[in-house]
Amino acid sequence: MLHKTKDRDEAPTVGRMVHYVLTGVESPQADRAAIVTEVYQDGTRAAGFIGLAVFGSEELLFKPHVRYDVEMRPDTWHWPY
């Protein structure tokens, strides 16, 4: 599944860096660096979602089903800007 970046469409792949938006935090500080750990293919129950390892200041979170959101709502991922 392709997702829009500033100037082109890109598909997430395992190992790529993205931003994850924390839940319960309404500020630019809600973004956390994350690495893609799994990409679910079309035709599967989880199509459109990816798995992430999210880096916090003191912890590592594993989020198995995260949806892309260009509006950067909580509990979603987006491309770094």
C-alpha positions as CSV (number, residue, x, y, z in Angstrom):
1,M,0.0,0.0,0.0
2,L,1.5,3.4,-1.0
3,H,1.5,6.4,1.3
4,K,2.1,10.0,0.3
5,T,5.3,11.8,1.2
6,K,6.2,15.3,0.4
7,D,6.9,14.6,-3.3
8,R,6.2,11.0,-4.0
9,D,4.3,7.9,-3.0
10,E,6.2,5.4,-0.9
11,A,5.5,2.0,0.5
12,P,6.7,1.1,4.0
13,T,9.2,-1.7,4.1
14,V,10.8,-3.6,7.0
15,G,13.7,-1.7,8.4
16,R,12.5,1.8,7.4
17,M,12.3,4.6,9.9
18,V,8.9,6.3,10.4
19,H,7.2,8.4,13.2
20,Y,4.7,7.0,15.6
21,V,2.2,9.3,17.3
22,L,1.7,8.5,21.0
23,T,-1.8,8.2,22.4
24,G,-2.8,10.7,25.1
25,V,-0.3,13.4,24.1
26,E,-1.5,16.3,22.1
27,S,1.7,18.1,21.0
28,P,4.6,17.8,18.5
29,Q,6.4,15.9,21.3
30,A,4.0,13.0,20.7
31,D,6.0,11.8,17.8
32,R,8.5,9.0,18.4
33,A,11.0,7.4,16.1
34,A,10.0,3.9,15.1
35,I,11.3,1.2,12.9
36,V,9.1,-0.9,10.7
37,T,9.1,-4.6,11.8
38,E,6.3,-6.0,9.7
39,V,4.3,-5.0,6.7
40,Y,0.9,-6.7,6.2
41,Q,0.1,-7.5,2.6
42,D,-3.2,-6.8,0.8
43,G,-5.6,-9.7,1.2
44,T,-4.8,-10.3,4.8
45,R,-6.8,-9.4,7.8
46,A,-4.4,-6.7,8.8
47,A,-3.9,-5.1,5.3
48,G,-3.1,-1.4,5.6
49,F,-1.4,-1.8,8.9
50,I,2.3,-2.2,9.8
51,G,4.1,-3.4,12.9
52,L,6.5,-1.0,14.7
53,A,9.2,-1.0,17.3
54,V,8.8,2.4,18.9
55,F,11.7,4.1,20.7
56,G,10.9,6.0,23.9
57,S,13.3,7.8,26.1
58,E,13.4,4.9,28.6
59,E,11.5,2.1,26.9
60,L,10.9,0.2,23.7
61,L,7.3,-0.3,22.7
62,F,6.1,-3.0,20.2
63,K,3.0,-2.0,18.3
64,P,1.8,-4.8,16.1
65,H,-1.0,-3.1,14.1
66,V,-0.6,0.6,13.3
67,R,-2.4,2.4,10.6
68,Y,-1.0,5.2,8.5
69,D,-2.5,8.7,9.0
70,V,-1.4,11.8,7.1
71,E,-3.2,13.9,9.8
72,M,-1.0,12.4,12.5
73,R,-3.7,11.4,14.9
74,P,-2.7,9.4,18.0
75,D,-1.8,5.7,17.7
76,T,-0.9,6.1,14.0
77,W,2.3,6.4,11.9
78,H,3.5,8.9,9.3
79,W,6.7,9.6,7.3
80,P,9.3,11.8,9.0
81,Y,9.0,15.4,7.8
